[in-house]
Every structure is written in C-alpha cells, then in structure tokens.
Amino acid sequence: MAKKLFIPGPVDVRQEVLDAFATPMIGHRTKDITVLQERISQNLQKLFYTDNTILLSSSSGTGLMEGAVRCFTAKRALVFSVGAFGNRWAQLAEANGVPVDKVEVEWGNPTMAEDVDKYLSTGKYDLFCVTHNETSTGVMNPVEAISEVRKKYPDVIWCVDAVSSMGGVKIEVDKLGIDVCITSTQKCLGLPPGMAVVSVTDSAIEKAKTIPNRGFYFDYVNLHKFVKTKPYQYPTTPSIPHMFALDMQLQYILEEEGQEARYARHTAMAETARTWAIDNGFELLAGEGYRSNTVTTVKNTRDVDVAALVKAAGENGYLMSNGYGALKGKTFRIAHMADRKPEVLQEYLDMLTSKL
C-alpha cells in the first residue's frame, strides 16, 4: 500500500493529475502541441507573476540550474548557500569549469542582503545564485531584501532556485527583478518528477548569446529561439504526458483553488507544523522570520531516535524525512506542500506525537 508522502518532494499527486498522464499522445511538431504549450506558458507567467519568457525542460530542476551557470557566466559566478541545495549551485559551476566563489552560512541561517551587497560591490561577478527555499534546513531566504540590493547591480544576472517554493509561496518574479527563476514539477506544483520550468529575461538571453560552450540540451539560447521562432515548441522531444498534467494542474491552481488561497493554505500548514514542534519540546532550525512555508526542519532537542521514528511512521503508512546529510539524526523534516490538506497534516502530526 502506498504511503502518504511527508517528505519535501516528490509529493502525493491528485488522482486527476495522474490520470492526465494517460492522455493519448499528440505529435511534438503539431498545432495541437503549440496550443497546449502556449496555454501552459501563459498560466505559468501568472504563477510566476512575470511577463518574461517561460521555458520548459524534460529534466529535474538541476538541469536548468546547470544550464544557467554555463549560459550566463562570462566572468565569475557567486553562490550564496544556506544548505545542501545551495551548495549544488557551486558544484554545478565547478563541474562545468565555470569560475565560482561560494559564500556559505551556518545551516539554519539565511543569506542576508548586506552580504550580497558586500560581495557584488567587488565587481568580480556577473552572475549570482540564491536558493529561495532550502529543504535541507527549512530556511526561506529574504529575496525581497536581496532584490533591493540587487538594483545597484543591474548588469549582474540573478538566478533563483525556487524548486521547493514556487506554487506554494508568492514569488513576484518581475517585481523582484529575478533574471532566471527555476522550479520543478515534483514539489509545490503537485506533479510527479520529470519536468522543470524557468522564467528568463530577454537581457539574460542576449548576454548568453555572447558566451561560448553553453552546452546543447540545456542551452537557454536555443530553447528560447525555438519557443520564439517556432512558437511554443522545443529543440528535442519533450515529455508530453507532463504537459497534459501540468496544463490540468495549473488550471486547478489558478481557477479552482486560487493562488492566494493556495499560499494561505501553505502558510497555515507551516504554522501548524511549527506549533506542533514547539509544543512537543523541540526547537526549529531556522530562525524567526526566515522559516519555510513548505517544509519545517525540526531540531532534535529531545534527542529522540529519529531513525526509529521514521520506521514507526512507515509502519503507520507515512513516509517521513530524517535530517539531510550532516543533519541526519540531529533534525527531522515535516513537508507541507502541493495539494496536501491541513487535516491530513494534523493526522500525521498526531501519529508522530503518539510515537515520541
């Protein structure tokens, strides 16, 4: 029997969305696919609060992250890391021979706007990367404050990993001035893994055209060219089943649940998880004001056997997340994202309480 997923992705998927994957295939060079992809792109622009171009990739978000560091860095990349997935930005740059510096804070702390200012003011960098929502630590970075600092450096490309927050948290891409904003389907969007989404500015694309060795599959210039010159088509065969499902889910998010209601539900579930942790004698890893609305990382201040707790959860029909990497056993994580219902979250927390 399938377990209810309380891990920070993949998430439980609505049956209607799963059923959409069984839609009969259409050709990837037809008018039908153009109409489908145009509707998806327009709805994603609404979700991202952007007029920028939307690109789809049949990959995980990491693919588009790798493409970004290759395509938009001419001088040197700067990575601000607050956890494991922030570190990934730097790993991708290094693996592709892109010069990079990493600024890492103690896990549980955010990237502060003054630190962004300090490093960008050196003039050494033409790209900087920020993780909006870090699932290893439960930290949500203050992108609004970072946005104000970034205005001083308009020629520096700003890349944001919103993989675990877009669709669960309001991220106004154009208002914030984000050049490249990346997400994936398997978290707050509420689909299975396998497709990534990015919004990208025209100015970023123009810069990328001047950069050699951008790769092939994740070349933003080529992806952008196809979308613009062969409207809403792609250089290689995309995952059409994901498109059918994404089309359905976006209409559900925008028209049935509503964006503001969706954000409010995520906020309420986050508050429920935090309150549960504190009421049961635990502490939260992330500080006040910088806590994620999609995943709560709980410090194991009671020194419980987290591995045993994970096992007990599994025996009761739930898949639970231990701490990530060096935080294993020292923390555990409670995910509350996508189409999770608050009452199901409460049932899960009640189960955990009985096993402590």
C-alpha positions as CSV (number, residue, x, y, z in Angstrom):
1,M,0.0,0.0,0.0
2,A,1.3,3.4,-1.0
3,K,2.5,5.6,1.9
4,K,1.4,9.3,2.3
5,L,4.4,11.4,1.5
6,F,5.6,13.9,4.1
7,I,9.0,14.3,2.5
8,P,10.0,17.5,0.7
9,G,9.3,16.0,-2.7
10,P,8.2,14.1,-4.5
11,V,4.7,14.8,-3.2
12,D,1.4,13.0,-3.3
13,V,-0.3,13.7,-6.6
14,R,-4.1,14.2,-7.1
15,Q,-5.7,11.3,-9.0
16,E,-7.0,13.7,-11.7
17,V,-3.4,14.8,-12.4
18,L,-2.2,11.2,-12.5
19,D,-5.0,10.3,-14.9
20,A,-3.9,13.2,-17.2
21,F,-0.7,11.4,-17.9
22,A,-2.7,8.7,-19.7
23,T,-4.0,11.2,-22.3
24,P,-3.4,9.9,-25.8
25,M,-0.2,11.2,-27.4
26,I,0.0,14.1,-29.9
27,G,2.9,15.0,-32.2
28,H,5.5,17.3,-30.8
29,R,5.6,19.3,-34.0
30,T,1.9,19.9,-34.4
31,K,-0.5,22.8,-34.0
32,D,-2.1,20.8,-31.1
33,I,1.2,20.9,-29.1
34,T,1.6,24.6,-29.8
35,V,-1.8,25.4,-28.4
36,L,-1.1,23.3,-25.3
37,Q,2.3,24.8,-24.7
38,E,1.1,28.3,-25.2
39,R,-1.7,27.8,-22.6
40,I,0.8,26.3,-20.2
41,S,3.3,29.2,-20.7
42,Q,0.6,31.8,-20.2
43,N,-0.6,30.2,-17.0
44,L,2.9,29.8,-15.7
45,Q,3.5,33.5,-16.3
46,K,0.6,34.1,-14.0
47,L,2.0,31.8,-11.4
48,F,5.4,33.4,-11.6
49,Y,4.0,37.0,-11.8
50,T,6.1,37.6,-14.8
51,D,6.0,38.8,-18.4
52,N,9.3,37.0,-19.1
53,T,9.6,34.1,-21.4
54,I,8.8,30.7,-19.9
55,L,10.9,27.6,-20.9
56,L,10.1,24.0,-20.1
57,S,12.7,21.2,-19.7
58,S,12.1,17.5,-19.6
59,S,14.5,17.2,-16.6
60,S,14.9,17.9,-13.0
61,G,15.4,21.5,-11.9
62,T,19.1,20.7,-11.6
63,G,19.3,20.5,-15.4
64,L,18.2,24.1,-15.8
65,M,20.4,25.2,-12.9
66,E,23.4,23.6,-14.7
67,G,22.4,25.3,-17.9
68,A,22.1,28.6,-16.1
69,V,25.7,28.7,-14.7
70,R,27.0,27.7,-18.2
71,C,24.9,30.1,-20.2
72,F,25.0,33.3,-18.1
73,T,28.5,33.4,-16.6
74,A,31.2,35.2,-18.6
75,K,33.5,36.3,-15.7
76,R,32.7,34.6,-12.4
77,A,29.7,33.1,-10.6
78,L,28.9,33.9,-7.0
79,V,26.8,31.3,-5.0
80,F,25.1,32.1,-1.7
81,S,24.4,28.8,0.1
82,V,22.3,28.2,3.1
83,G,22.3,24.4,2.8
84,A,22.8,21.3,0.6
85,F,20.9,22.6,-2.4
86,G,22.7,26.0,-2.3
87,N,25.9,24.0,-2.4
88,R,24.7,22.4,-5.5
89,W,24.9,25.6,-7.5
90,A,28.6,25.8,-6.7
91,Q,29.1,22.1,-7.6
92,L,27.4,22.6,-10.9
93,A,29.7,25.6,-11.7
94,E,32.8,23.6,-10.7
95,A,31.8,20.6,-12.8
96,N,31.4,22.7,-15.9
97,G,34.6,24.7,-15.5
98,V,32.8,27.9,-14.5
99,P,34.9,30.1,-12.1
100,V,32.9,30.3,-8.9
101,D,33.0,31.5,-5.3
102,K,30.7,30.2,-2.6
103,V,29.5,32.1,0.4
104,E,28.1,29.5,2.9
105,V,26.5,30.4,6.2
106,E,25.9,28.1,9.2
107,W,23.0,25.8,8.4
108,G,19.8,27.3,9.8
109,N,20.8,30.9,8.9
110,P,19.7,32.8,5.8
111,T,21.6,34.8,3.2
112,M,21.5,38.4,4.3
113,A,21.1,41.3,1.8
114,E,24.1,43.1,3.2
115,D,26.3,40.1,2.4
116,V,25.0,40.1,-1.1
117,D,25.9,43.8,-1.4
118,K,29.4,43.2,0.1
119,Y,30.3,40.6,-2.5
120,L,28.7,42.2,-5.5
121,S,30.3,45.5,-4.8
122,T,33.7,44.0,-5.6
123,G,32.8,43.9,-9.3
124,K,34.2,40.4,-9.7
125,Y,31.0,38.7,-10.5
126,D,28.5,38.7,-13.4
127,L,26.1,36.1,-12.0
128,F,24.9,35.3,-8.5
129,C,22.7,32.4,-7.3
130,V,20.3,32.2,-4.4
131,T,18.2,29.4,-3.1
132,H,14.8,30.8,-2.2
133,N,13.7,27.9,-0.1
134,E,16.2,25.4,1.3
135,T,14.7,22.0,2.0
136,S,17.7,20.7,4.0
137,T,17.4,23.4,6.6
138,G,13.9,24.8,6.3
139,V,15.2,28.3,5.6
140,M,13.4,30.7,3.3
141,N,15.8,33.4,2.1
142,P,14.7,37.1,2.2
143,V,14.5,37.6,-1.5
144,E,12.6,40.9,-1.1
145,A,15.5,42.5,0.8
146,I,18.1,40.9,-1.6
147,S,16.1,42.4,-4.5
148,E,16.6,45.9,-3.2
149,V,20.3,45.4,-3.0
150,R,20.4,43.8,-6.5
151,K,19.0,47.0,-8.0
152,K,22.5,48.5,-7.5
153,Y,24.0,45.9,-9.9
154,P,21.6,45.6,-12.9
155,D,24.3,44.0,-15.1
156,V,24.7,41.0,-12.8
157,I,22.4,38.1,-13.7
158,W,20.4,36.9,-10.7
159,C,19.4,33.2,-10.6
160,V,17.0,31.9,-8.1
161,D,16.3,28.3,-7.2
162,A,12.5,28.2,-6.4
163,V,12.2,24.5,-6.8
164,S,10.6,23.9,-3.4
165,S,8.6,27.1,-3.1
166,M,7.1,28.2,-6.5
167,G,3.4,27.4,-6.3
168,G,3.4,27.3,-2.5
169,V,4.8,30.8,-1.8
170,K,4.1,34.0,-3.6
171,I,7.2,34.9,-5.7
172,E,6.7,38.0,-7.8
173,V,9.5,37.5,-10.3
174,D,9.2,40.7,-12.2
175,K,8.7,42.9,-9.1
176,L,11.8,41.3,-7.5
177,G,13.9,41.7,-10.7
178,I,14.9,38.0,-11.0
179,D,16.5,37.2,-14.3
180,V,16.4,33.4,-14.1
181,C,13.8,31.7,-11.8
182,I,13.7,27.9,-11.8
183,T,11.3,25.4,-10.4
184,S,10.3,21.7,-10.8
185,T,7.1,19.8,-11.0
186,Q,7.5,17.4,-8.1
187,K,7.2,19.8,-5.2
188,C,4.7,22.7,-4.7
189,L,3.2,22.3,-8.2
190,G,2.0,18.8,-7.2
191,L,3.0,16.7,-10.2
192,P,5.4,13.7,-10.5
193,P,9.1,14.4,-11.1
194,G,10.4,14.9,-14.6
195,M,9.8,18.4,-15.8
196,A,11.4,21.7,-14.9
197,V,10.3,25.3,-15.6
198,V,12.2,28.6,-15.8
199,S,11.3,32.2,-16.5
200,V,14.2,34.1,-18.1
201,T,14.6,37.7,-19.1
202,D,15.4,38.9,-22.6
203,S,18.5,40.7,-21.3
204,A,19.9,37.4,-19.9
205,I,19.3,35.7,-23.2
206,E,21.2,38.5,-25.0
207,K,24.1,38.1,-22.7
208,A,24.1,34.3,-23.2
209,K,24.5,34.7,-26.9
210,T,28.0,36.2,-26.3
211,I,29.1,33.2,-24.2
212,P,30.6,30.1,-26.0
213,N,30.4,26.5,-24.9
214,R,26.9,26.7,-23.5
215,G,26.3,23.0,-23.9
216,F,23.4,21.6,-26.0
217,Y,20.5,20.2,-24.1
218,F,20.3,23.0,-21.6
219,D,21.3,25.8,-23.9
220,Y,19.0,28.6,-22.9
221,V,19.6,30.4,-26.2
222,N,18.5,27.5,-28.3
223,L,15.5,26.8,-26.1
224,H,14.5,30.5,-26.3
225,K,15.0,30.5,-30.0
226,F,12.7,27.6,-30.6
227,V,10.0,29.0,-28.3
228,K,10.1,32.3,-30.1
229,T,10.6,31.3,-33.8
230,K,8.6,28.0,-33.7
231,P,6.1,29.2,-31.2
232,Y,5.9,27.1,-28.1
233,Q,7.9,24.2,-29.5
234,Y,11.3,22.8,-28.4
235,P,14.5,21.5,-30.0
236,T,14.1,18.0,-28.7
237,T,11.0,15.8,-27.9
238,P,9.5,17.0,-24.6
239,S,7.6,14.9,-22.0
240,I,4.2,15.4,-23.5
241,P,2.4,13.5,-20.6
242,H,3.9,16.0,-18.1
243,M,2.5,18.8,-20.3
244,F,-1.0,17.3,-20.2
245,A,-0.8,17.0,-16.4
246,L,0.8,20.4,-15.9
247,D,-1.9,22.1,-18.0
248,M,-4.6,20.5,-15.9
249,Q,-2.9,21.3,-12.6
250,L,-2.2,25.0,-13.5
251,Q,-5.9,25.5,-14.3
252,Y,-6.8,23.9,-10.9
253,I,-4.3,26.2,-9.1
254,L,-5.3,29.4,-10.8
255,E,-9.1,28.8,-11.3
256,E,-10.3,26.4,-8.7
257,E,-8.2,26.8,-5.6
258,G,-6.8,30.3,-6.5
259,Q,-3.3,31.5,-5.9
260,E,-3.9,33.5,-2.8
261,A,-5.9,30.7,-1.2
262,R,-3.1,28.2,-2.0
263,Y,-0.5,30.5,-0.4
264,A,-2.6,30.9,2.7
265,R,-3.1,27.1,3.0
266,H,0.7,26.6,2.9
267,T,1.2,29.3,5.5
268,A,-1.4,27.8,7.8
269,M,0.2,24.3,7.5
270,A,3.6,25.7,8.2
271,E,2.3,27.4,11.4
272,T,0.6,24.1,12.4
273,A,3.9,22.2,12.0
274,R,5.9,24.8,13.9
275,T,3.5,24.9,16.7
276,W,3.4,21.1,17.0
277,A,7.3,21.0,17.2
278,I,7.5,23.7,19.9
279,D,4.5,22.2,21.9
280,N,6.3,18.8,21.8
281,G,9.5,20.2,23.3
282,F,11.5,20.6,20.1
283,E,13.1,23.7,18.5
284,L,13.2,24.9,14.9
285,L,16.4,25.0,13.0
286,A,15.5,28.2,11.0
287,G,15.3,31.5,12.9
288,E,12.1,33.6,13.2
289,G,11.3,35.4,10.0
290,Y,13.3,33.0,7.8
291,R,11.2,29.9,8.1
292,S,10.0,28.0,5.1
293,N,6.3,27.8,4.4
294,T,6.7,24.4,2.6
295,V,8.9,22.4,4.9
296,T,9.7,22.6,8.6
297,T,13.1,21.4,9.8
298,V,12.9,20.4,13.5
299,K,15.9,20.3,15.7
300,N,16.1,17.1,17.7
301,T,16.5,18.8,21.0
302,R,14.7,15.9,22.8
303,D,17.4,13.5,21.5
304,V,14.8,11.1,20.1
305,D,15.8,8.2,17.9
306,V,14.9,9.8,14.6
307,A,15.6,6.6,12.6
308,A,13.2,4.7,14.8
309,L,10.6,7.5,14.4
310,V,11.0,7.3,10.6
311,K,10.4,3.5,10.8
312,A,7.4,3.9,13.1
313,A,5.9,6.4,10.7
314,G,6.4,4.0,7.8
315,E,4.7,1.2,9.7
316,N,1.7,3.6,10.1
317,G,1.5,4.5,6.4
318,Y,3.6,7.6,6.2
319,L,7.0,8.3,4.6
320,M,9.0,10.7,6.8
321,S,12.2,12.6,6.2
322,N,15.2,12.4,8.5
323,G,17.6,15.2,8.6
324,Y,19.7,15.8,5.5
325,G,23.4,15.0,5.3
326,A,25.2,16.1,8.3
327,L,21.9,16.9,10.0
328,K,20.7,13.3,9.9
329,G,19.5,12.3,13.4
330,K,20.1,15.9,14.6
331,T,16.9,17.1,12.8
332,F,13.9,15.7,11.0
333,R,11.7,17.4,8.4
334,I,8.0,17.9,8.0
335,A,6.9,18.7,4.5
336,H,3.6,20.5,3.9
337,M,3.4,21.4,0.3
338,A,1.5,21.0,-3.0
339,D,-2.1,19.7,-2.6
340,R,-1.7,18.4,1.0
341,K,-4.8,19.0,3.1
342,P,-4.4,20.6,6.5
343,E,-6.4,17.9,8.2
344,V,-4.1,15.2,6.7
345,L,-1.1,17.0,8.1
346,Q,-2.8,17.1,11.5
347,E,-3.4,13.3,11.3
348,Y,0.3,12.8,10.6
349,L,1.4,15.1,13.5
350,D,-0.9,13.3,15.8
351,M,0.6,10.0,14.7
352,L,4.1,11.4,15.4
353,T,3.0,12.6,18.9
354,S,1.9,9.0,19.7
355,K,5.3,7.6,18.7
356,L,7.5,10.1,20.6
